[in-house]
Amino acid sequence: MSSDYTLRGLDFESYLCGEITDKIIDADRSVRLEWSNGFPNWAMYRTVLAGDSHMRRPVRDWCVAYAVAAAESGIVRAGLPAEEMGALAGWDAYYRLHNARWVIAGQDVADVAGVDPKTYRKLRNYVYAACRASLDEYWVRLQVEVRRVWMRDRHIEAARPVSSMGVGRGFGGEVDPSGNGCYVAMPLPVKGGRGVTSPDLKRIGA
């Protein structure tokens, strides 16, 4: 039995942290159709929660770009070195997403970027909090959608072959599997000049 299963059924958190499947892709597509905030949520989920490594660099570059943009938009005082602070804060936030701790001590940044440690921590904390909040929201939505995908796929019934009668009443073994199961009443031929007997059944399209 796979480790993805418990006594209650499939463990969807473990399932989502495993290899990518068609159901996970469908769940992500459903999430993005209903909710999108511009963050690289799929890439963050796969690197931070699922442990994939091939998208680590794009996530890191995005964190740095977001930190620079945040510094330039007024998170910190105008005139401070936004690029230097952004590069350090982005790397720091990226590192904490993966390792749950900071890589740069706040008091050490003054020598590197020439800014007050409190100012740097304000930017760093802002970038990390925004990324973490986006990832957490996406993670909840992804768990909801993957359950919906799983239930929808599970309840699709297999197509049932249609057996149908050909010309006749169905008592002579006349079976036409290519029909669609619809019948119309067809009169029997006149016998001996007398009236029409009980109707026969003929398959439409047979």
Backbone as JSON Lines, residues from 0, in Angstrom:
{"i":0,"aa":"M","n":[0.85,-1.2,0.0],"ca":[0.0,0.0,0.0],"c":[0.89,1.24,0.0]}
{"i":1,"aa":"S","n":[0.51,2.21,-0.8],"ca":[1.3,3.44,-0.89],"c":[1.22,4.23,0.4]}
{"i":2,"aa":"S","n":[2.29,4.98,0.71],"ca":[2.31,5.81,1.89],"c":[1.35,6.98,1.78]}
{"i":3,"aa":"D","n":[0.81,7.22,0.59],"ca":[-0.17,8.29,0.4],"c":[-1.53,7.94,1.0]}
{"i":4,"aa":"Y","n":[-1.71,6.7,1.4],"ca":[-3.0,6.26,1.91],"c":[-2.94,6.06,3.42]}
{"i":5,"aa":"T","n":[-4.02,6.4,4.1],"ca":[-4.18,6.16,5.53],"c":[-5.43,5.33,5.71]}
{"i":6,"aa":"L","n":[-5.78,5.07,6.97],"ca":[-7.0,4.32,7.23],"c":[-8.24,5.06,6.77]}
{"i":7,"aa":"R","n":[-8.14,6.38,6.62],"ca":[-9.28,7.19,6.18],"c":[-9.31,7.36,4.67]}
{"i":8,"aa":"G","n":[-8.34,6.86,3.97],"ca":[-8.3,7.02,2.52],"c":[-7.03,7.72,2.07]}
{"i":9,"aa":"L","n":[-7.1,8.36,0.93],"ca":[-5.94,9.01,0.34],"c":[-5.53,10.23,1.17]}
{"i":10,"aa":"D","n":[-4.24,10.33,1.48],"ca":[-3.69,11.5,2.15],"c":[-3.31,12.51,1.07]}
{"i":11,"aa":"F","n":[-4.16,13.5,0.88],"ca":[-3.98,14.42,-0.24],"c":[-2.77,15.33,-0.06]}
{"i":12,"aa":"E","n":[-2.38,15.64,1.16],"ca":[-1.18,16.46,1.36],"c":[0.05,15.71,0.88]}
{"i":13,"aa":"S","n":[0.15,14.44,1.23],"ca":[1.28,13.64,0.76],"c":[1.21,13.44,-0.75]}
{"i":14,"aa":"Y","n":[0.01,13.26,-1.25],"ca":[-0.18,13.08,-2.69],"c":[0.3,14.3,-3.46]}
{"i":15,"aa":"L","n":[-0.05,15.5,-2.98],"ca":[0.35,16.73,-3.66],"c":[1.85,16.98,-3.56]}
{"i":16,"aa":"C","n":[2.5,16.43,-2.56],"ca":[3.95,16.61,-2.4],"c":[4.74,15.53,-3.13]}
{"i":17,"aa":"G","n":[4.06,14.64,-3.83],"ca":[4.74,13.61,-4.6],"c":[4.95,14.06,-6.03]}
{"i":18,"aa":"E","n":[5.09,13.09,-6.91],"ca":[5.32,13.41,-8.32],"c":[4.09,14.07,-8.93]}
{"i":19,"aa":"I","n":[4.32,14.86,-9.98],"ca":[3.24,15.56,-10.64],"c":[2.39,14.57,-11.44]}
{"i":20,"aa":"T","n":[1.08,14.66,-11.27],"ca":[0.14,13.8,-11.99],"c":[-0.85,14.64,-12.77]}
{"i":21,"aa":"D","n":[-1.62,13.99,-13.61],"ca":[-2.63,14.71,-14.38],"c":[-3.67,15.36,-13.47]}
{"i":22,"aa":"K","n":[-3.99,14.71,-12.35],"ca":[-4.97,15.27,-11.42],"c":[-4.43,16.53,-10.74]}
{"i":23,"aa":"I","n":[-3.14,16.54,-10.41],"ca":[-2.55,17.74,-9.8],"c":[-2.53,18.88,-10.8]}
{"i":24,"aa":"I","n":[-2.22,18.59,-12.05],"ca":[-2.23,19.63,-13.09],"c":[-3.63,20.18,-13.28]}
{"i":25,"aa":"D","n":[-4.62,19.3,-13.3],"ca":[-6.01,19.76,-13.44],"c":[-6.43,20.62,-12.25]}
{"i":26,"aa":"A","n":[-5.98,20.24,-11.04],"ca":[-6.33,21.01,-9.85],"c":[-5.69,22.4,-9.91]}
{"i":27,"aa":"D","n":[-4.44,22.47,-10.33],"ca":[-3.78,23.77,-10.47],"c":[-4.48,24.64,-11.49]}
{"i":28,"aa":"R","n":[-4.89,24.05,-12.59],"ca":[-5.6,24.82,-13.62],"c":[-6.91,25.38,-13.06]}
{"i":29,"aa":"S","n":[-7.61,24.59,-12.27],"ca":[-8.86,25.06,-11.68],"c":[-8.62,26.21,-10.7]}
{"i":30,"aa":"V","n":[-7.55,26.12,-9.92],"ca":[-7.22,27.19,-8.99],"c":[-6.94,28.48,-9.74]}
{"i":31,"aa":"R","n":[-6.14,28.39,-10.81],"ca":[-5.77,29.6,-11.54],"c":[-6.93,30.22,-12.29]}
{"i":32,"aa":"L","n":[-7.92,29.41,-12.63],"ca":[-9.11,29.95,-13.28],"c":[-9.94,30.8,-12.33]}
{"i":33,"aa":"E","n":[-9.91,30.46,-11.05],"ca":[-10.73,31.17,-10.06],"c":[-9.94,32.22,-9.29]}
{"i":34,"aa":"W","n":[-8.61,32.05,-9.18],"ca":[-7.83,32.93,-8.3],"c":[-6.4,33.02,-8.82]}
{"i":35,"aa":"S","n":[-5.94,34.24,-9.03],"ca":[-4.56,34.47,-9.46],"c":[-4.13,35.84,-8.97]}
{"i":36,"aa":"N","n":[-3.0,35.89,-8.26],"ca":[-2.54,37.15,-7.68],"c":[-1.18,37.6,-8.21]}
{"i":37,"aa":"G","n":[-0.67,36.95,-9.23],"ca":[0.59,37.36,-9.82],"c":[1.83,36.72,-9.22]}
{"i":38,"aa":"F","n":[1.68,36.03,-8.11],"ca":[2.82,35.35,-7.49],"c":[3.08,34.01,-8.21]}
{"i":39,"aa":"P","n":[4.32,33.55,-8.21],"ca":[4.63,32.25,-8.84],"c":[4.22,31.1,-7.93]}
{"i":40,"aa":"N","n":[2.93,30.95,-7.72],"ca":[2.44,30.02,-6.7],"c":[2.77,28.56,-7.02]}
{"i":41,"aa":"W","n":[2.61,28.16,-8.28],"ca":[2.94,26.78,-8.64],"c":[4.41,26.5,-8.38]}
{"i":42,"aa":"A","n":[5.28,27.41,-8.8],"ca":[6.72,27.21,-8.61],"c":[7.08,27.2,-7.13]}
{"i":43,"aa":"M","n":[6.48,28.08,-6.34],"ca":[6.77,28.09,-4.9],"c":[6.28,26.8,-4.25]}
{"i":44,"aa":"Y","n":[5.1,26.36,-4.63],"ca":[4.57,25.1,-4.07],"c":[5.47,23.92,-4.39]}
{"i":45,"aa":"R","n":[5.91,23.83,-5.64],"ca":[6.73,22.68,-6.02],"c":[8.12,22.72,-5.39]}
{"i":46,"aa":"T","n":[8.68,23.91,-5.19],"ca":[10.02,23.99,-4.61],"c":[9.98,23.94,-3.08]}
{"i":47,"aa":"V","n":[9.07,24.7,-2.48],"ca":[9.05,24.81,-1.02],"c":[8.38,23.6,-0.38]}
{"i":48,"aa":"L","n":[7.25,23.14,-0.91],"ca":[6.49,22.07,-0.27],"c":[6.77,20.7,-0.86]}
{"i":49,"aa":"A","n":[6.96,20.62,-2.16],"ca":[7.18,19.31,-2.79],"c":[8.66,18.96,-2.92]}
{"i":50,"aa":"G","n":[9.55,19.95,-2.75],"ca":[10.98,19.67,-2.75],"c":[11.62,19.59,-4.12]}
{"i":51,"aa":"D","n":[10.93,20.03,-5.17],"ca":[11.55,20.05,-6.5],"c":[12.66,21.09,-6.54]}
{"i":52,"aa":"S","n":[13.67,20.85,-7.37],"ca":[14.81,21.77,-7.43],"c":[14.91,22.52,-8.74]}
{"i":53,"aa":"H","n":[14.22,22.08,-9.79],"ca":[14.44,22.68,-11.11],"c":[13.84,24.07,-11.24]}
{"i":54,"aa":"M","n":[12.97,24.48,-10.3],"ca":[12.39,25.82,-10.37],"c":[12.86,26.73,-9.24]}
{"i":55,"aa":"R","n":[13.89,26.32,-8.54],"ca":[14.39,27.13,-7.44],"c":[14.92,28.49,-7.92]}
{"i":56,"aa":"R","n":[15.67,28.49,-9.0],"ca":[16.24,29.76,-9.46],"c":[15.18,30.75,-9.9]}
{"i":57,"aa":"P","n":[14.14,30.34,-10.68],"ca":[13.08,31.31,-11.0],"c":[12.38,31.87,-9.77]}
{"i":58,"aa":"V","n":[12.17,31.04,-8.74],"ca":[11.54,31.53,-7.52],"c":[12.46,32.54,-6.82]}
{"i":59,"aa":"R","n":[13.73,32.24,-6.75],"ca":[14.68,33.16,-6.12],"c":[14.74,34.49,-6.87]}
{"i":60,"aa":"D","n":[14.83,34.42,-8.2],"ca":[14.87,35.65,-9.0],"c":[13.6,36.47,-8.82]}
{"i":61,"aa":"W","n":[12.46,35.78,-8.71],"ca":[11.2,36.5,-8.51],"c":[11.19,37.2,-7.16]}
{"i":62,"aa":"C","n":[11.68,36.53,-6.12],"ca":[11.73,37.14,-4.79],"c":[12.59,38.4,-4.79]}
{"i":63,"aa":"V","n":[13.72,38.34,-5.48],"ca":[14.6,39.51,-5.56],"c":[13.91,40.64,-6.3]}
{"i":64,"aa":"A","n":[13.29,40.32,-7.46],"ca":[12.6,41.36,-8.24],"c":[11.46,41.97,-7.44]}
{"i":65,"aa":"Y","n":[10.74,41.15,-6.69],"ca":[9.63,41.65,-5.89],"c":[10.14,42.56,-4.77]}
{"i":66,"aa":"A","n":[11.25,42.18,-4.16],"ca":[11.82,42.99,-3.08],"c":[12.29,44.35,-3.6]}
{"i":67,"aa":"V","n":[12.93,44.36,-4.76],"ca":[13.37,45.63,-5.35],"c":[12.17,46.51,-5.66]}
{"i":68,"aa":"A","n":[11.12,45.91,-6.26],"ca":[9.92,46.68,-6.58],"c":[9.25,47.2,-5.32]}
{"i":69,"aa":"A","n":[9.24,46.41,-4.27],"ca":[8.63,46.85,-3.01],"c":[9.41,48.01,-2.41]}
{"i":70,"aa":"A","n":[10.74,47.94,-2.46],"ca":[11.57,49.03,-1.93],"c":[11.35,50.32,-2.71]}
{"i":71,"aa":"E","n":[11.22,50.19,-4.02],"ca":[11.03,51.37,-4.87],"c":[9.62,51.95,-4.75]}
{"i":72,"aa":"S","n":[8.68,51.16,-4.29],"ca":[7.28,51.61,-4.24],"c":[6.94,52.34,-2.95]}
{"i":73,"aa":"G","n":[7.87,52.39,-2.0],"ca":[7.62,53.15,-0.79],"c":[7.58,52.35,0.49]}
{"i":74,"aa":"I","n":[7.92,51.06,0.44],"ca":[7.97,50.27,1.66],"c":[9.05,50.83,2.6]}
{"i":75,"aa":"V","n":[10.13,51.31,2.01],"ca":[11.2,51.96,2.78],"c":[11.33,53.4,2.33]}
{"i":76,"aa":"R","n":[12.06,54.18,3.06],"ca":[12.19,55.6,2.77],"c":[12.86,55.85,1.41]}
{"i":77,"aa":"A","n":[12.36,56.83,0.68],"ca":[12.93,57.17,-0.61],"c":[14.37,57.61,-0.46]}
{"i":78,"aa":"G","n":[15.18,57.28,-1.45],"ca":[16.58,57.66,-1.42],"c":[17.51,56.57,-0.94]}
{"i":79,"aa":"L","n":[16.95,55.51,-0.35],"ca":[17.78,54.4,0.09],"c":[18.12,53.5,-1.09]}
{"i":80,"aa":"P","n":[19.22,52.76,-1.02],"ca":[19.64,51.9,-2.14],"c":[18.69,50.72,-2.35]}
{"i":81,"aa":"A","n":[17.67,50.91,-3.19],"ca":[16.62,49.9,-3.36],"c":[17.17,48.6,-3.94]}
{"i":82,"aa":"E","n":[18.08,48.7,-4.91],"ca":[18.57,47.48,-5.55],"c":[19.41,46.65,-4.59]}
{"i":83,"aa":"E","n":[20.27,47.3,-3.82],"ca":[21.09,46.57,-2.87],"c":[20.23,45.93,-1.78]}
{"i":84,"aa":"M","n":[19.31,46.71,-1.24],"ca":[18.42,46.18,-0.22],"c":[17.52,45.08,-0.79]}
{"i":85,"aa":"G","n":[17.0,45.31,-2.01],"ca":[16.12,44.33,-2.62],"c":[16.8,43.02,-2.88]}
{"i":86,"aa":"A","n":[18.04,43.08,-3.36],"ca":[18.77,41.84,-3.63],"c":[18.96,41.02,-2.37]}
{"i":87,"aa":"L","n":[19.36,41.7,-1.3],"ca":[19.58,40.99,-0.04],"c":[18.27,40.5,0.57]}
{"i":88,"aa":"A","n":[17.26,41.36,0.57],"ca":[15.98,40.98,1.16],"c":[15.32,39.85,0.37]}
{"i":89,"aa":"G","n":[15.43,39.88,-0.96],"ca":[14.86,38.82,-1.79],"c":[15.52,37.48,-1.53]}
{"i":90,"aa":"W","n":[16.85,37.47,-1.49],"ca":[17.58,36.24,-1.18],"c":[17.2,35.73,0.21]}
{"i":91,"aa":"D","n":[17.11,36.66,1.16],"ca":[16.81,36.28,2.53],"c":[15.41,35.67,2.64]}
{"i":92,"aa":"A","n":[14.42,36.31,1.99],"ca":[13.05,35.79,2.03],"c":[12.98,34.43,1.34]}
{"i":93,"aa":"Y","n":[13.66,34.3,0.21],"ca":[13.7,33.03,-0.51],"c":[14.3,31.93,0.37]}
{"i":94,"aa":"Y","n":[15.37,32.26,1.07],"ca":[16.03,31.27,1.92],"c":[15.11,30.82,3.05]}
{"i":95,"aa":"R","n":[14.39,31.78,3.64],"ca":[13.51,31.4,4.74],"c":[12.33,30.57,4.28]}
{"i":96,"aa":"L","n":[11.84,30.81,3.07],"ca":[10.76,29.97,2.55],"c":[11.16,28.5,2.55]}
{"i":97,"aa":"H","n":[12.43,28.23,2.27],"ca":[12.89,26.85,2.16],"c":[13.46,26.29,3.47]}
{"i":98,"aa":"N","n":[13.98,27.16,4.32],"ca":[14.71,26.67,5.5],"c":[14.18,27.18,6.83]}
{"i":99,"aa":"A","n":[13.13,28.0,6.8],"ca":[12.46,28.49,8.02],"c":[13.4,29.3,8.92]}
{"i":100,"aa":"R","n":[14.43,29.91,8.35],"ca":[15.29,30.82,9.11],"c":[15.95,31.79,8.15]}
{"i":101,"aa":"W","n":[16.41,32.91,8.69],"ca":[17.04,33.94,7.88],"c":[18.49,33.57,7.62]}
{"i":102,"aa":"V","n":[19.0,34.01,6.49],"ca":[20.4,33.75,6.16],"c":[21.29,34.95,6.52]}
{"i":103,"aa":"I","n":[20.7,36.16,6.6],"ca":[21.46,37.36,6.89],"c":[20.95,37.96,8.19]}
{"i":104,"aa":"A","n":[21.85,38.18,9.12],"ca":[21.45,38.82,10.36],"c":[21.17,40.3,10.11]}
{"i":105,"aa":"G","n":[20.13,40.83,10.74],"ca":[19.73,42.21,10.5],"c":[20.84,43.2,10.79]}
{"i":106,"aa":"Q","n":[21.63,42.96,11.84],"ca":[22.67,43.9,12.21],"c":[23.86,43.87,11.26]}
{"i":107,"aa":"D","n":[23.97,42.81,10.45],"ca":[25.09,42.71,9.52],"c":[24.83,43.44,8.21]}
{"i":108,"aa":"V","n":[23.59,43.77,7.93],"ca":[23.26,44.34,6.64],"c":[23.74,45.79,6.51]}
{"i":109,"aa":"A","n":[23.97,46.45,7.62],"ca":[24.42,47.84,7.56],"c":[25.77,47.95,6.86]}
{"i":110,"aa":"D","n":[26.64,46.99,7.08],"ca":[27.95,47.02,6.44],"c":[27.86,46.69,4.96]}
{"i":111,"aa":"V","n":[26.85,45.91,4.56],"ca":[26.75,45.46,3.17],"c":[25.97,46.45,2.33]}
{"i":112,"aa":"A","n":[24.8,46.85,2.8],"ca":[23.92,47.71,2.02],"c":[23.92,49.16,2.48]}
{"i":113,"aa":"G","n":[24.52,49.41,3.62],"ca":[24.57,50.78,4.09],"c":[23.25,51.32,4.57]}
{"i":114,"aa":"V","n":[22.41,50.48,5.14],"ca":[21.1,50.92,5.64],"c":[20.95,50.46,7.09]}
{"i":115,"aa":"D","n":[20.01,51.07,7.75],"ca":[19.73,50.7,9.13],"c":[19.14,49.3,9.19]}
{"i":116,"aa":"P","n":[19.57,48.47,10.14],"ca":[19.03,47.11,10.24],"c":[17.51,47.05,10.35]}
{"i":117,"aa":"K","n":[16.92,48.02,11.05],"ca":[15.46,48.02,11.18],"c":[14.78,48.23,9.83]}
{"i":118,"aa":"T","n":[15.38,49.1,9.01],"ca":[14.82,49.35,7.68],"c":[14.92,48.1,6.82]}
{"i":119,"aa":"Y","n":[16.06,47.43,6.9],"ca":[16.23,46.2,6.12],"c":[15.26,45.12,6.58]}
{"i":120,"aa":"R","n":[15.12,44.95,7.88],"ca":[14.21,43.92,8.39],"c":[12.76,44.2,7.99]}
{"i":121,"aa":"K","n":[12.41,45.48,7.92],"ca":[11.06,45.83,7.49],"c":[10.8,45.35,6.07]}
{"i":122,"aa":"L","n":[11.74,45.58,5.17],"ca":[11.59,45.14,3.79],"c":[11.64,43.62,3.68]}
{"i":123,"aa":"R","n":[12.59,43.02,4.35],"ca":[12.74,41.57,4.31],"c":[11.51,40.86,4.83]}
{"i":124,"aa":"N","n":[11.0,41.32,5.95],"ca":[9.81,40.7,6.54],"c":[8.58,40.88,5.66]}
{"i":125,"aa":"Y","n":[8.5,42.04,5.02],"ca":[7.37,42.29,4.12],"c":[7.38,41.32,2.95]}
{"i":126,"aa":"V","n":[8.53,41.14,2.33],"ca":[8.64,40.25,1.17],"c":[8.33,38.81,1.58]}
{"i":127,"aa":"Y","n":[8.9,38.37,2.67],"ca":[8.65,36.99,3.11],"c":[7.18,36.78,3.46]}
{"i":128,"aa":"A","n":[6.59,37.73,4.2],"ca":[5.19,37.59,4.61],"c":[4.27,37.53,3.41]}
{"i":129,"aa":"A","n":[4.55,38.34,2.38],"ca":[3.71,38.34,1.18],"c":[3.82,37.01,0.45]}
{"i":130,"aa":"C","n":[5.04,36.51,0.3],"ca":[5.23,35.22,-0.39],"c":[4.61,34.07,0.39]}
{"i":131,"aa":"R","n":[4.79,34.08,1.7],"ca":[4.25,33.0,2.53],"c":[2.73,33.0,2.52]}
{"i":132,"aa":"A","n":[2.13,34.2,2.6],"ca":[0.67,34.3,2.58],"c":[0.11,33.81,1.26]}
{"i":133,"aa":"S","n":[0.77,34.16,0.16],"ca":[0.32,33.71,-1.15],"c":[0.44,32.2,-1.28]}
{"i":134,"aa":"L","n":[1.54,31.65,-0.83],"ca":[1.74,30.2,-0.89],"c":[0.72,29.46,-0.04]}
{"i":135,"aa":"D","n":[0.44,29.96,1.16],"ca":[-0.52,29.3,2.04],"c":[-1.92,29.32,1.43]}
{"i":136,"aa":"E","n":[-2.31,30.46,0.85],"ca":[-3.62,30.55,0.21],"c":[-3.72,29.59,-0.97]}
{"i":137,"aa":"Y","n":[-2.68,29.55,-1.77],"ca":[-2.67,28.64,-2.92],"c":[-2.72,27.19,-2.47]}
{"i":138,"aa":"W","n":[-2.01,26.86,-1.42],"ca":[-1.95,25.49,-0.92],"c":[-3.33,25.01,-0.46]}
{"i":139,"aa":"V","n":[-4.06,25.86,0.23],"ca":[-5.42,25.5,0.67],"c":[-6.32,25.28,-0.54]}
{"i":140,"aa":"R","n":[-6.27,26.21,-1.48],"ca":[-7.11,26.1,-2.67],"c":[-6.75,24.87,-3.49]}
{"i":141,"aa":"L","n":[-5.46,24.54,-3.58],"ca":[-5.04,23.37,-4.35],"c":[-5.55,22.08,-3.72]}
{"i":142,"aa":"Q","n":[-5.54,22.01,-2.39],"ca":[-6.06,20.82,-1.71],"c":[-7.56,20.66,-1.96]}
{"i":143,"aa":"V","n":[-8.28,21.76,-1.97],"ca":[-9.72,21.69,-2.24],"c":[-9.96,21.19,-3.66]}
{"i":144,"aa":"E","n":[-9.23,21.77,-4.62],"ca":[-9.47,21.44,-6.03],"c":[-9.03,20.02,-6.37]}
{"i":145,"aa":"V","n":[-7.95,19.52,-5.77],"ca":[-7.51,18.17,-6.1],"c":[-8.52,17.15,-5.59]}
{"i":146,"aa":"R","n":[-9.2,17.45,-4.49],"ca":[-10.27,16.57,-4.01],"c":[-11.44,16.57,-4.99]}
{"i":147,"aa":"R","n":[-11.76,17.74,-5.51],"ca":[-12.85,17.81,-6.49],"c":[-12.5,17.04,-7.76]}
{"i":148,"aa":"V","n":[-11.27,17.19,-8.22],"ca":[-10.83,16.47,-9.42],"c":[-10.89,14.97,-9.16]}
{"i":149,"aa":"W","n":[-10.41,14.54,-8.02],"ca":[-10.39,13.12,-7.7],"c":[-11.8,12.54,-7.63]}
{"i":150,"aa":"M","n":[-12.71,13.26,-7.01],"ca":[-14.09,12.79,-6.9],"c":[-14.77,12.77,-8.26]}
{"i":151,"aa":"R","n":[-14.52,13.81,-9.07],"ca":[-15.14,13.86,-10.4],"c":[-14.67,12.69,-11.26]}
{"i":152,"aa":"D","n":[-13.37,12.43,-11.26],"ca":[-12.84,11.33,-12.07],"c":[-13.31,9.98,-11.55]}
{"i":153,"aa":"R","n":[-13.46,9.87,-10.24],"ca":[-13.87,8.6,-9.64],"c":[-15.31,8.26,-9.97]}
{"i":154,"aa":"H","n":[-16.16,9.27,-10.12],"ca":[-17.59,9.02,-10.31],"c":[-18.0,9.0,-11.78]}
{"i":155,"aa":"I","n":[-17.05,9.08,-12.7],"ca":[-17.39,8.93,-14.11],"c":[-17.64,7.46,-14.39]}
{"i":156,"aa":"E","n":[-18.83,7.11,-14.78],"ca":[-19.16,5.71,-15.03],"c":[-18.66,5.29,-16.4]}
{"i":157,"aa":"A","n":[-18.26,4.06,-16.48],"ca":[-17.82,3.52,-17.76],"c":[-19.01,3.43,-18.71]}
{"i":158,"aa":"A","n":[-18.73,3.67,-19.97],"ca":[-19.8,3.61,-20.97],"c":[-20.35,2.19,-21.08]}
{"i":159,"aa":"R","n":[-21.65,2.08,-21.05],"ca":[-22.28,0.77,-21.12],"c":[-22.66,0.46,-22.56]}
{"i":160,"aa":"P","n":[-22.28,-0.71,-23.07],"ca":[-22.66,-1.05,-24.45],"c":[-24.17,-1.19,-24.56]}
{"i":161,"aa":"V","n":[-24.72,-0.7,-25.63],"ca":[-26.16,-0.74,-25.86],"c":[-26.49,-1.93,-26.75]}
{"i":162,"aa":"S","n":[-27.31,-2.82,-26.22],"ca":[-27.8,-3.92,-27.06],"c":[-29.17,-3.54,-27.57]}
{"i":163,"aa":"S","n":[-29.43,-3.84,-28.81],"ca":[-30.7,-3.42,-29.4],"c":[-31.24,-4.51,-30.3]}
{"i":164,"aa":"M","n":[-32.52,-4.4,-30.51],"ca":[-33.18,-5.36,-31.39],"c":[-33.17,-4.86,-32.82]}
{"i":165,"aa":"G","n":[-33.06,-5.79,-33.74],"ca":[-33.2,-5.43,-35.14],"c":[-34.67,-5.53,-35.52]}
{"i":166,"aa":"V","n":[-34.92,-5.81,-36.78],"ca":[-36.3,-5.99,-37.21],"c":[-36.86,-7.25,-36.55]}
{"i":167,"aa":"G","n":[-37.98,-7.13,-35.92],"ca":[-38.56,-8.26,-35.2],"c":[-38.99,-7.83,-33.82]}
{"i":168,"aa":"R","n":[-39.47,-8.75,-33.06],"ca":[-39.96,-8.45,-31.72],"c":[-38.93,-8.71,-30.64]}
{"i":169,"aa":"G","n":[-37.77,-9.18,-30.99],"ca":[-36.74,-9.44,-30.01],"c":[-36.75,-10.83,-29.43]}
{"i":170,"aa":"F","n":[-37.63,-11.68,-29.96],"ca":[-37.7,-13.04,-29.42],"c":[-36.89,-14.02,-30.24]}
{"i":171,"aa":"G","n":[-36.37,-13.56,-31.36],"ca":[-35.63,-14.47,-32.21],"c":[-34.13,-14.27,-32.16]}
{"i":172,"aa":"G","n":[-33.66,-13.51,-31.16],"ca":[-32.22,-13.31,-31.03],"c":[-31.68,-12.25,-31.97]}
{"i":173,"aa":"E","n":[-32.55,-11.39,-32.53],"ca":[-32.08,-10.35,-33.43],"c":[-31.48,-9.21,-32.6]}
{"i":174,"aa":"V","n":[-30.15,-9.12,-32.57],"ca":[-29.46,-8.12,-31.78],"c":[-28.57,-7.27,-32.67]}
{"i":175,"aa":"D","n":[-28.7,-5.95,-32.54],"ca":[-27.89,-5.03,-33.34],"c":[-27.13,-4.11,-32.38]}
{"i":176,"aa":"P","n":[-25.88,-4.42,-32.01],"ca":[-25.17,-3.61,-31.02],"c":[-24.79,-2.22,-31.51]}
{"i":177,"aa":"S","n":[-25.0,-1.92,-32.8],"ca":[-24.62,-0.61,-33.31],"c":[-25.73,0.43,-33.15]}
{"i":178,"aa":"G","n":[-26.9,0.03,-32.69],"ca":[-28.02,0.95,-32.57],"c":[-27.92,1.8,-31.33]}
{"i":179,"aa":"N","n":[-28.95,2.64,-31.1],"ca":[-28.95,3.55,-29.96],"c":[-30.05,3.25,-28.96]}
{"i":180,"aa":"G","n":[-30.73,2.16,-29.09],"ca":[-31.72,1.77,-28.1],"c":[-33.09,2.35,-28.29]}
{"i":181,"aa":"C","n":[-33.35,3.09,-29.38],"ca":[-34.65,3.71,-29.61],"c":[-35.47,2.85,-30.58]}
{"i":182,"aa":"Y","n":[-36.75,2.74,-30.31],"ca":[-37.61,1.89,-31.13],"c":[-38.82,2.69,-31.6]}
{"i":183,"aa":"V","n":[-39.35,2.25,-32.72],"ca":[-40.63,2.78,-33.21],"c":[-41.53,1.59,-33.52]}
{"i":184,"aa":"A","n":[-42.82,1.82,-33.37],"ca":[-43.78,0.74,-33.67],"c":[-43.98,0.66,-35.18]}
{"i":185,"aa":"M","n":[-43.77,-0.51,-35.72],"ca":[-43.95,-0.74,-37.15],"c":[-45.03,-1.79,-37.35]}
{"i":186,"aa":"P","n":[-46.04,-1.54,-38.21],"ca":[-47.11,-2.53,-38.4],"c":[-46.59,-3.76,-39.12]}
{"i":187,"aa":"L","n":[-47.16,-4.89,-38.77],"ca":[-46.82,-6.12,-39.46],"c":[-47.47,-6.11,-40.84]}
{"i":188,"aa":"P","n":[-46.91,-6.82,-41.77],"ca":[-47.53,-6.87,-43.1],"c":[-48.91,-7.53,-43.04]}
{"i":189,"aa":"V","n":[-49.77,-7.13,-43.97],"ca":[-51.13,-7.68,-44.03],"c":[-51.06,-9.13,-44.46]}
{"i":190,"aa":"K","n":[-51.78,-9.98,-43.75],"ca":[-51.78,-11.4,-44.06],"c":[-53.18,-11.81,-44.51]}
{"i":191,"aa":"G","n":[-53.25,-12.35,-45.71],"ca":[-54.51,-12.9,-46.22],"c":[-55.57,-11.85,-46.39]}
{"i":192,"aa":"G","n":[-55.17,-10.58,-46.61],"ca":[-56.13,-9.54,-46.85],"c":[-56.82,-9.04,-45.6]}
{"i":193,"aa":"R","n":[-56.42,-9.59,-44.44],"ca":[-57.06,-9.14,-43.21],"c":[-56.33,-7.91,-42.65]}
{"i":194,"aa":"G","n":[-56.77,-7.4,-41.58],"ca":[-56.23,-6.19,-41.0],"c":[-54.83,-6.38,-40.43]}
{"i":195,"aa":"V","n":[-54.28,-5.29,-39.98],"ca":[-52.93,-5.3,-39.41],"c":[-52.97,-5.9,-38.02]}
{"i":196,"aa":"T","n":[-52.04,-6.76,-37.76],"ca":[-51.94,-7.39,-36.45],"c":[-51.17,-6.45,-35.5]}
{"i":197,"aa":"S","n":[-50.8,-6.98,-34.36],"ca":[-50.11,-6.17,-33.36],"c":[-48.79,-5.61,-33.93]}
{"i":198,"aa":"P","n":[-48.42,-4.44,-33.46],"ca":[-47.23,-3.8,-34.03],"c":[-45.95,-4.56,-33.71]}
{"i":199,"aa":"D","n":[-44.99,-4.4,-34.62],"ca":[-43.67,-4.97,-34.42],"c":[-42.77,-3.86,-33.95]}
{"i":200,"aa":"L","n":[-41.56,-4.17,-33.53],"ca":[-40.59,-3.2,-33.1],"c":[-39.44,-3.16,-34.08]}
{"i":201,"aa":"K","n":[-39.07,-1.98,-34.49],"ca":[-37.93,-1.84,-35.39],"c":[-37.0,-0.76,-34.83]}
{"i":202,"aa":"R","n":[-35.76,-1.09,-34.83],"ca":[-34.76,-0.18,-34.28],"c":[-34.53,1.0,-35.24]}
{"i":203,"aa":"I","n":[-34.55,2.22,-34.7],"ca":[-34.24,3.37,-35.53],"c":[-32.8,3.28,-35.98]}
{"i":204,"aa":"G","n":[-32.56,3.45,-37.24],"ca":[-31.2,3.42,-37.78],"c":[-30.67,2.03,-38.0]}
{"i":205,"aa":"A","n":[-31.5,0.99,-37.73],"ca":[-31.02,-0.37,-37.91],"c":[-31.01,-0.73,-39.39]}
